[in-house]
Amino acid sequence: MSLIGAVVLYELAVGSVRGFAYFLGISTAIDLLLAYCFMHPLVWLLARRPSLVQMKGIGIASGLDVATETHL
């Protein structure tokens, strides 16, 4: 949404507001790139660790109502 806002603001504004819109667009694009290149693989790796997936109360499986094995 802020990328669209930056484009609209850049087209309609003049002076320093146009500069703000330019840097808003650049920072949003960099943020999206970093989130995709670093956070996506990190979450992918963490989701494949059984100890993190099945952690009681906060694991991924607790939010999915997945039955976990309990060892007695």
N, C-alpha and C positions, 0 to 999 in steps of 0.2 A: 504494500500500500504506500509506503513512503517513497518507493522508487517512482511510482506513478505521480505522487505528489511533487516529487522533485522535478520531474519532467514538465508538469503543468506550471509549477512555480517558475521554472527557468524560462519557459516561453512567455509568461505574462509579466515577469518582473524586469526591473532595470537596476543597474548599479550594483551595490553591495548585496542586495537581496538575491540577485542573479548568481553571484558568487557563492552565497550560502546554499542556494539550490543545487549548484554544481557539486559542491563538496558533500552535500547530503546524498546526492545520487551516487557519488564515488564511494562514500563510506558504507552505504547500503549494499552496493555491489560487492565490496570487499568483505563485508560481514557475511553475505550469502555464500561467497566462495569459501571463506574460512570454515563456516559451519558445515558445508558439504565435504570439504577435503579433509577435515580433521575430526569433527564430532561424529560424522556418520561412520567412519571406520572404527573409531573408538567405541562407540555404542555397539557396533556389530561384534567386535571382539569380546566386550564385556558380557554380552547376551549369550555367548556360547560357553561361559564358565558355569558349570552346574552349581557350584557353591554360591554364586551370586544370584542365579535364577531361583534357587530354592531356599534362599535365606528367609527365615521365619519373620513374617510381618512386613518386610520391606522388599522382598525379592519380586522379580517379575511375575513369577507364578502365583503369588498371593493376590495380585490384581486381576488375574485371568481366571480365577476359580478353578485352577488345575489341581487335581489331586496329587499330592506329593507322597512319596514313599517314606514311611517312618520305620526306622530300625529299632527293634526292642532289645 
